[in-house]
Amino acid sequence: MSLLIASPLDDGVLVHAQRIVAPLPAADRRADEIAVISHELRNSLGVVRNAARLLRLQVGANGIERARVLIERHVMQMNRHIEDLLETAPLSGRKDASRLAYADLRTILGHSLDAIAPDYTRRGHRLLVSMPTDALWVHADGARLEQVFSNLLINAGKYTPDGGEITLVLERLEKHASVRIRDSGIGIAAAQISRIFELFVQVDAKALLAEGGRGIGLAVVRDLVEMHGGSVGVASAGLTFGSEFTVLLPAPPASSAQ
């Protein structure tokens, strides 16, 4: 039996933002780019939602059920991000207290690792993970932090050749939780380090890898981490020497998180 996943866009009707030829102020250019991205995300969302509904009919298979859960979780996140983008608000947005709760950072990281596992497996990446045995609590919007680490892990995989190695280390540093994601990929040129977290800035990797993107992932990472009172930094010895991203988040004592 074969199934055809129908998309509301299968009739060839696509939505595009109207581009203005005349030069635009920087703020208007940013809003224009955000509008384009938002419509593209919305188009993809319709396809993913239909796939999730079809998978729901076959919950008996463990692999299919796992895929359904992942798809539905990320559909909800995509909805939130699209609304943020369509309002053309700053990426950091406002901290919504109703979304904040104490969460074990190990669990958040686990969800991010689940999301990227299929692609890492497909490309033969070796993933090394080190986490403490005890819970490491943060007061956070768990879905937003999951997006942070998913973006960093996707970025590491994108710029690491097939068969490369990626390491994730979670540890407590006094009053902070530290998450380090290191890859054996193409690295970052010294001239680009200072701008790597800016919106629409991309690593110049055309000669090394075919992977591409719009250059918003790391800008989102920076703004969401800062929204949580944390910081993110990057280090690289240069092109071909890999990169290491470090996220620091406030981490209260375990007793205050109970």
N, C-alpha and C positions, 0 to 999 in steps of 0.2 A: 504494500500500500504506500502510495506517495502522497505527500502533503504539499500544497502550494501555499506559501505564506504571502497573503495579499497585503499590499501597502496602499494607504490612501493616496500615495503619490505615483502608483503604478501607471496611471493614465498619462504620465509625462508632464503633468502640471507641476512646475517648480516655482518656488517663491524666491525672488531675488530683490535685494534692496536697490533702489534707484541710485546710481552713482552720479555725482555732479562733476563735470569736467573742470570747472574753474577751481583754482587753488582754494583750499578751506583752511580756516584757523585750526590750530592743533587740537583744540577741544572738539571741534566738529568732525575732524578726521577720525578721532578716537570713537566718537559716537557712531559714525558711519561704519567703521570696522566692526564695532560691537553689534550693530544691527545685522550685518551680514552673517556673523558667527551665530547669532541667536536664531536666525531663520534656518541655517544649516543644521543646528542642533535640533530644532523643532522637527525638521524633516526626518532626521534619523530616529527621533523619539517615536514617531508613528510606527516605523518598522519594528523597532525593538518591542514596543508594547504588544503588537500583534504576535510576535514570536513568543512572548511570555504567556499569552493567552492560550496558544496552541500547546505549549509545553505543559500547561496546567492539566491537560487532558491525559497526560502520561506520567502521573506522579509515582507510579510503581517502580520505575527505574531510578536507582540512586543517582546515576550520573545526570539524568535529565532533571531530576528534582533539584539537584545542586545548581544546575545552570539556571533553572527558573528562579531560585532564591536570589542568585547574584543579579540576574537581569532586573527583577522587580526592585531590589534595593537601589540599583543605580538609576533606574527610571525615576524613582522618587527624588534622588539627588539631582538628576538632570533637570527635573521640573523646577527645583529651587534655583539652580544656577541660571536657567533660562529667564526666570522672572527677574532675577537680579540684573542680568545683562539687558533685558528689554527696557528696564527702567533707566538704563545708562547711568546707574549710580556708581560711585567708586567701588572697586572690587572688594574692598574691606567691608563695605556696608556698615551696619550698626550691630553691635553685640546685643542679641535678643536674649534677655535673662531667662525667658521661658524655655529656651533650648539648652541651657547649661545644666549639667549634672556631673557628679563625681563618676569617673569611669576609669577602669583599669587600662592603662595605655597599651598593655600587652594584647588586650582584646581588640582594641582599635587597629593596632598593627596587624593582627591576625586577619582581620577583614580585608585590609589592603593587600596583604600577601595572597589571600584567596583570589582576589580580583585579577592579579597579574600572573598567577601561576600557569594558566594555559599558554600564554604567550611565551613565558620563560621556557616552558617545556618544549614548545614548538621550535624555539631557536637554540635549544641546547645550552642555555645559560646555567651555570652552577651557582646556586643561591645558598649562602652561608648565613645563618641567623643565630644571634646570641641575645638572650633575654634573661633577666633575673628570675629566680624561682618564686619570689614574693611579688604581690601586686604592687604596681607603681601607679598611684592615683593622680589624676589631673582633673581640674574643674573645667569642663569644656563642653562644646557642642561636638559630640562624638562624630556625627556625619561630616562636619566640616574638617575635623582632623583626619578622618579617614580619607577625605579628598586630598589633603596635603600629602600624605604618605603615598597614596596611590599615584599622584602626579610625579613625585620624586622617583618612585620605583619604575614607573612607565618611562620616565626620562632616562634613567640609568639603563634600562633595557634597550631603548631606542638607539642610544649612542654607543652600545657595547656590541662588538661583532659576535656572530654566532659562536657558541662555545665559550664565551667569556665568563668572568666571575664577578658576582655582585654580593656584597656583604652588608648586612644590616645589624647594627649593634645598639641595644637599648640598655641604658644604665642610669643610676642616680648620681648626680653631682651636687652634693650639699642640698640646696633648696630647689634644684631644678632636675627635670628629666632630660636626658640627652639621647637623641636618636641620630646615629651616623649611618649614612648610606654611601658606600664606596663602590666604585665600579672600575673595571679594567678597560674602559672604553677609550674614545678618541681624545678625551681631555678638553681643556679650554685654554685658548691663547691668553697670555697675560693681558693683552689690550682689551679683552672682552669680559674679564672677571668683574670689573666694577659696574658693568651694565647688564649682567646676566639676568637680574631679577626685574628689569624694566619691561613694560608691556610692549609686545610685538618685537622684542629683540630675540634673535635666534643665533645659535652657534653656527659659525661658517663651516659646515661639515660636508659640503657638496662633493668634495674630492675624495671623501672617505666613506660616506654612507649615503644610501639613497633615501633614508628616512627623512621625513619633513614634518612641518607643523606650522602653526600660526604664531607661536611665540607668546602664548598667554599662560601656559601652565605654571611657569616659575613665578610670574607676577602674581598669580592667584595664591601660590604657596606663600610668598612673602606677606601678602596682605592678610591672609587667614591666620598665619602664625602670629603676626603682630596684633591682630584682633584678640588673640588669647594672651597677650602680654608677654609673648616670647620673641625669639629672634631666630633667623636662619642665615647661614653663611656657607660659602663654598671655597674649596681649595683645590688647586690643580698645579702640577709641575709643568703643564704645557701640553700641547697637542701630542697625542699618542700615549700619554702617561696617565690617563684616567682622571677621575674627579671624585671628590668627597664632599657631600652636603651634610651639614650638621644643623639640627633643629634643637633649640633649647626652649623648654616650657616650664612655667612655674609648677612645682609639685609639692603640695602640702604634706606634712607628716601623715603617716597612715592613720593615726588616731583621729585626726580631724576630718578624715574622709568617710568615716563610718556613720 
